Amino acid sequence: MAITAALVKELRDKTGAGMMDAKKALTENDGDMEAAVDWLRTKGLAKAAKKSGRTAAEGLVAVAVEGGKGVAVEVNSETDFVAKNAEFQSMVKAISAAALTVSDVEALKAADLGGKSVEATLTDKIATIGENMTLRRMETLEGASVVSYVHNAAADGMGKIGVLVALTGDNEAFGRQVAMHVAAINPASLSEDDIDPSLVEREKAVLTEQARESGKPENIIENMIKGRMKKFFSEVTLLNQAFVINPDLTVGAAAKEAGVEITGFVRVEVGEGIEKVEEDFAAEVAKAAQG
C-alpha cells in the first residue's frame, strides 16, 4: 500500500509522533493505521508524544564542576515523585556531566549519552517512567575557581536549587558560604554595573512617583531618590547585600576579608517561571483513572 502524506498526517494527529517515526510505522505495517499506532506505542514513541503536552514544573537541578568551569542543568518532570526516582536522578547526573563538554542547551540535547543523544534518552525515559520530562535550561559559569552548592538536595549534586560561584583566590569554604547566601537571598545581579537596566529604570520610576507624592521640592526629591536607590542596590546586588553568615558585613566586604574576589554567580531553581496547573487531589485521582 502506498504511504501517502495524508496517511502520515493522520497518524501524527492520532499519536503526536514525529513525521519520520509515523512514516516508518506505516511502512512497517503496510499502511495499516491501527497496526501503525500499536507499533508506535510498542516503541514508546506514541506514549511519549501523548505526555509531551503536560506541564513539567517539578524535577531537579544538577550542578557539576570541572577545573574553572561549572554548569547547572534543570531537568523537569511532572511530579516530585519522579524527582526522587533513582532512574531519573541517574539520568540527570549523566546529563550534567555531559553539559561540561558543550556550550549551550541545544548542543546538550544533541550530546552523546551512552550511545544515544540526550534528547533521545529523555524520550525513552518519558515512555518508561510515564511522565513528561524536559531539559529546560543549562547555565555555565567560568572563573579562576568555581564552587557549587545544592539546596534541598535529593542526591549528590542535585536538588531544588543549584548555585555556582566564581572566585579569584583559593577559598572553597568561603565560596560555599557565598553560594548558600545566593540560594537563600536570590540576588538580581553581582553588582550595580551588571544589573538589568530595565529593572533599575522601573524601580526608579516607582520611587520617583512615591517621592513626588510627598509634595517636597524637586531638589529634596532628587536626594530622596538617590538614597532610596542606594538602598535598592544594597538589597538586590550580591556584593552590596548583608552577608547571611555575618550581617555586619556586606558580601563584598566579607570577600575582601577572606582574600578573594567574587567574579560571578549562577542560581537555578526548579520550575521558576513555569505556570503550574493546580489540581485538587480528587481531580488528580479521577484524571489518572481515566488514563
C-alpha positions as CSV (number, residue, x, y, z in Angstrom):
1,M,0.0,0.0,0.0
2,A,1.3,3.5,-0.9
3,I,2.2,5.6,2.1
4,T,0.7,9.0,1.3
5,A,1.4,12.3,3.1
6,A,-2.3,12.3,4.2
7,L,-1.8,8.9,5.9
8,V,1.3,10.2,7.7
9,K,-0.5,13.3,8.8
10,E,-3.5,11.2,10.1
11,L,-1.1,9.0,12.2
12,R,0.8,12.0,13.5
13,D,-2.6,13.7,14.6
14,K,-3.6,10.5,16.3
15,T,-0.3,9.8,18.2
16,G,1.7,13.0,18.2
17,A,4.7,11.1,16.8
18,G,7.3,12.7,14.6
19,M,6.9,12.7,10.9
20,M,9.7,10.2,10.2
21,D,8.5,7.9,13.0
22,A,5.0,8.0,11.6
23,K,6.2,7.2,8.1
24,K,8.3,4.3,9.3
25,A,5.4,2.9,11.4
26,L,3.1,2.9,8.4
27,T,5.8,1.4,6.1
28,E,6.5,-1.4,8.6
29,N,2.8,-2.2,8.8
30,D,1.8,-1.9,5.1
31,G,-0.3,1.3,5.7
32,D,-2.5,-0.3,8.4
33,M,-3.4,2.6,10.6
34,E,-4.3,0.7,13.8
35,A,-1.2,-1.5,13.5
36,A,1.0,1.6,13.0
37,V,-0.5,3.1,16.2
38,D,0.3,-0.1,18.1
39,W,3.8,-0.1,16.6
40,L,4.5,3.4,17.8
41,R,3.1,2.6,21.2
42,T,5.4,-0.5,21.4
43,K,8.4,1.7,20.6
44,G,7.3,4.2,23.3
45,L,7.0,7.0,20.7
46,A,3.3,7.5,20.8
47,K,3.2,7.3,24.6
48,A,6.0,9.9,24.9
49,A,4.2,12.2,22.4
50,K,0.9,11.9,24.3
51,K,2.5,13.0,27.5
52,S,4.6,15.8,26.0
53,G,1.8,18.4,26.4
54,R,1.6,18.0,30.1
55,T,3.2,20.6,32.4
56,A,6.5,19.6,33.7
57,A,7.3,22.0,36.6
58,E,9.0,19.7,39.1
59,G,12.3,17.9,38.7
60,L,15.9,18.6,39.6
61,V,18.7,21.0,39.1
62,A,22.1,19.3,38.9
63,V,25.5,21.0,39.2
64,A,28.9,19.8,38.0
65,V,32.3,21.5,38.2
66,E,35.5,20.6,36.4
67,G,38.5,22.9,36.8
68,G,37.4,26.5,36.3
69,K,34.1,25.6,34.7
70,G,30.8,24.9,36.3
71,V,27.3,24.0,34.9
72,A,23.8,24.0,36.3
73,V,21.2,22.0,34.4
74,E,17.5,21.9,35.0
75,V,15.6,18.8,34.0
76,N,11.8,18.9,34.7
77,S,9.2,16.2,35.4
78,E,5.5,16.5,36.2
79,T,5.7,15.4,39.8
80,D,8.1,15.5,42.7
81,F,7.8,11.7,43.0
82,V,9.8,11.3,39.8
83,A,12.5,13.7,41.1
84,K,13.0,11.1,43.9
85,N,13.2,8.2,41.4
86,A,16.8,6.7,41.3
87,E,16.5,6.1,37.5
88,F,15.6,9.8,36.9
89,Q,18.3,11.0,39.2
90,S,20.9,8.8,37.4
91,M,19.9,10.3,34.0
92,V,20.0,13.9,35.4
93,K,23.5,13.3,36.8
94,A,24.7,12.0,33.4
95,I,23.2,15.0,31.6
96,S,25.0,17.4,34.0
97,A,28.3,15.6,33.3
98,A,27.7,15.9,29.5
99,A,26.9,19.6,29.9
100,L,30.6,20.2,30.9
101,T,31.6,19.4,27.3
102,V,29.1,21.7,25.5
103,S,28.4,25.4,25.3
104,D,24.6,25.6,25.4
105,V,21.3,23.7,25.9
106,E,20.8,22.9,22.2
107,A,24.2,21.4,22.0
108,L,23.5,19.5,25.2
109,K,20.3,18.0,23.7
110,A,22.4,16.6,20.9
111,A,25.2,15.4,23.1
112,D,26.0,11.7,23.4
113,L,24.8,9.9,26.4
114,G,25.8,6.2,26.3
115,G,25.2,5.8,22.5
116,K,22.0,8.0,22.3
117,S,21.5,11.7,22.3
118,V,20.4,13.4,25.5
119,E,17.1,14.3,23.7
120,A,16.5,10.6,22.7
121,T,17.4,9.5,26.2
122,L,14.7,11.8,27.6
123,T,12.1,10.4,25.2
124,D,12.9,6.9,26.3
125,K,12.6,7.9,29.9
126,I,9.2,9.5,29.2
127,A,8.0,6.2,27.9
128,T,9.4,4.0,30.7
129,I,8.8,6.3,33.7
130,G,5.5,7.5,32.4
131,E,5.7,11.3,32.9
132,N,6.5,14.2,30.6
133,M,10.1,15.4,31.1
134,T,12.0,18.3,29.6
135,L,15.6,19.5,29.5
136,R,14.7,23.1,30.2
137,R,17.9,25.0,30.5
138,M,21.6,25.0,31.2
139,E,23.7,27.8,32.8
140,T,27.5,27.9,32.6
141,L,30.0,29.8,34.8
142,E,33.7,30.1,34.4
143,G,36.4,31.6,36.7
144,A,39.7,31.0,38.4
145,S,37.8,28.8,40.8
146,V,34.2,27.7,40.7
147,V,32.3,26.4,43.8
148,S,28.9,24.7,43.7
149,Y,26.1,24.3,46.2
150,V,22.8,22.5,46.1
151,H,19.9,23.4,48.3
152,N,17.2,20.8,49.3
153,A,19.5,18.1,47.9
154,A,17.7,14.9,46.6
155,A,21.0,13.2,45.8
156,D,24.7,14.2,45.5
157,G,25.0,17.3,43.3
158,M,21.3,17.7,42.6
159,G,18.3,19.3,44.3
160,K,15.7,22.1,44.1
161,I,18.2,25.0,43.8
162,G,21.6,24.8,42.3
163,V,24.2,27.6,42.7
164,L,27.6,28.2,41.2
165,V,30.0,30.9,42.4
166,A,33.2,32.0,40.6
167,L,36.1,33.3,42.7
168,T,39.7,34.5,42.4
169,G,41.8,33.0,45.2
170,D,41.7,29.7,46.8
171,N,39.0,29.6,49.5
172,E,36.4,26.9,48.8
173,A,34.8,27.1,52.2
174,F,34.1,30.8,51.8
175,G,32.8,30.2,48.2
176,R,30.4,27.7,49.6
177,Q,29.1,30.2,52.2
178,V,28.5,32.7,49.4
179,A,26.7,30.1,47.3
180,M,24.4,29.3,50.3
181,H,23.8,33.1,50.6
182,V,22.8,33.2,46.9
183,A,20.5,30.2,47.3
184,A,18.7,31.9,50.2
185,I,18.6,35.6,49.1
186,N,18.4,35.3,45.3
187,P,20.3,38.5,44.3
188,A,19.4,40.0,40.9
189,S,23.0,40.6,39.9
190,L,26.6,40.7,41.1
191,S,26.9,44.5,41.4
192,E,25.3,47.7,40.2
193,D,27.4,47.5,37.0
194,D,25.7,44.4,35.6
195,I,22.1,44.8,36.9
196,D,19.4,44.8,34.2
197,P,18.9,48.5,33.2
198,S,15.1,47.9,32.8
199,L,14.9,46.7,36.4
200,V,16.7,49.9,37.5
201,E,14.5,52.2,35.5
202,R,11.3,50.5,36.7
203,E,12.4,50.9,40.3
204,K,13.5,54.5,39.8
205,A,10.1,55.3,38.2
206,V,8.2,53.9,41.2
207,L,10.4,55.6,43.7
208,T,10.1,59.0,41.9
209,E,6.4,58.8,41.9
210,Q,6.4,57.9,45.6
211,A,8.7,60.8,46.4
212,R,6.7,63.3,44.4
213,E,3.6,62.4,46.3
214,S,5.3,63.8,49.4
215,G,5.0,67.3,48.0
216,K,8.6,68.2,48.7
217,P,10.7,70.5,46.5
218,E,12.4,68.9,43.4
219,N,15.9,69.2,44.9
220,I,14.8,67.3,48.0
221,I,13.1,64.7,45.9
222,E,16.3,64.1,43.9
223,N,18.2,63.4,47.2
224,M,15.4,61.1,48.4
225,I,15.6,59.1,45.1
226,K,19.4,58.8,45.4
227,G,19.1,57.5,49.0
228,R,16.3,55.0,48.1
229,M,18.2,53.7,45.0
230,K,21.2,53.1,47.2
231,K,19.0,51.0,49.5
232,F,17.6,49.2,46.4
233,F,21.1,48.3,45.2
234,S,22.0,47.0,48.7
235,E,19.0,44.7,48.6
236,V,19.3,43.2,45.1
237,T,23.1,43.2,44.2
238,L,25.1,40.4,45.7
239,L,28.2,42.4,46.6
240,N,26.2,45.0,48.4
241,Q,23.9,42.7,50.3
242,A,24.3,42.0,54.1
243,F,26.1,38.6,54.3
244,V,23.8,36.0,55.8
245,I,26.7,34.4,57.6
246,N,27.7,37.7,59.2
247,P,25.1,40.5,58.6
248,D,27.6,43.1,60.0
249,L,29.4,42.8,56.7
250,T,28.4,43.1,53.1
251,V,29.2,40.1,50.9
252,G,31.8,42.3,49.1
253,A,33.5,43.2,52.4
254,A,33.4,39.6,53.6
255,A,35.1,38.5,50.4
256,K,37.8,41.1,50.9
257,E,38.4,39.8,54.4
258,A,38.6,36.2,53.0
259,G,41.2,37.3,50.5
260,V,39.1,36.6,47.4
261,E,37.1,38.4,44.7
262,I,33.7,37.2,43.6
263,T,33.6,37.4,39.8
264,G,30.2,35.8,39.1
265,F,27.4,33.6,40.2
266,V,24.5,31.5,38.7
267,R,21.4,30.4,40.6
268,V,18.9,28.0,39.0
269,E,15.7,26.9,40.8
270,V,13.4,24.2,39.7
271,G,10.3,25.4,38.0
272,E,10.9,29.1,38.4
273,G,8.8,31.0,35.8
274,I,6.7,27.9,34.8
275,E,3.0,28.4,35.3
276,K,1.7,25.3,37.2
277,V,-1.8,24.0,36.8
278,E,-3.1,23.4,40.2
279,E,-5.5,20.4,40.7
280,D,-7.1,19.1,43.9
281,F,-6.3,15.5,44.9
282,A,-9.7,14.2,43.9
283,A,-9.4,15.6,40.4
284,E,-6.0,14.2,40.0
285,V,-7.1,10.7,41.0
286,A,-10.1,10.9,38.7
287,K,-7.8,12.0,35.8
288,A,-5.5,9.1,36.5
289,A,-8.4,6.7,36.5
290,Q,-9.4,7.9,33.1
291,G,-5.9,7.1,31.7
